[in-house]
Every structure is written in C-alpha cells, then in structure tokens.
Amino acid sequence: MRDYMTRDGDMVDLIAFETYGTEDAREAIYEVNPGLADLGLTLPAGVTITLPEWSAPKPSVPQSGFNR
C-alpha cells in the first residue's frame, strides 16, 4: 500500500485509472479508506488516501460441455 495526496479535481475513478489502468479498482480504494465516499465525487485537494495493492481479477474461462 502507498499513500496518495489528492489534487484539485481528483476523483476516485480517475485515481484508480491512473494508478491501476482501470476504474475497477475504485471499490478497493473505498474499502481501505473509510469515509472517503463522504467527501463527494470530486475530492478536495490535500486529502491523503491509501492506495491498496490491487490487480485485476482474472477472467473466468467458460467451460464447454464437449470432450475432445
């Protein structure tokens, strides 16, 4: 985990995309930063938040009913 200080106009979705390459990490960011959602969609500048270790889940491979 590492800390990140917000800049004017930052949004959790944008921070997730810039840090992890996808917005999918936003839920993980909210989980490790209780109360972050209370600050609104656009975060005030100067708020220190924790960015968790995160990697995208592996997509599941569909199983076919056929044996080859």
HULINTA-V264908 format. One record per backbone hydrogen bond with DSSP energy under -1.0 kcal/mol. NH is the residue of the N-H (numbers start at 0). CO is the residue of the C=O. E is the energy in kcal/mol with one decimal. If there is no record, write none. Layout:
nh=NH co=CO e=E
nh=NH co=CO e=E
This chain:
nh=1 co=50 e=-2.0
nh=3 co=48 e=-2.6
nh=5 co=46 e=-2.7
nh=9 co=6 e=-2.3
nh=14 co=10 e=-2.6
nh=15 co=11 e=-2.8
nh=16 co=12 e=-2.3
nh=17 co=13 e=-2.8
nh=18 co=14 e=-2.2
nh=19 co=15 e=-3.1
nh=20 co=16 e=-1.7
nh=25 co=22 e=-2.1
nh=28 co=24 e=-1.9
nh=29 co=25 e=-2.5
nh=30 co=26 e=-2.3
nh=31 co=27 e=-1.5
nh=35 co=32 e=-2.2
nh=38 co=35 e=-1.7
nh=39 co=36 e=-1.5
nh=42 co=9 e=-3.0
nh=45 co=5 e=-2.7
nh=48 co=3 e=-3.1
nh=50 co=1 e=-3.8
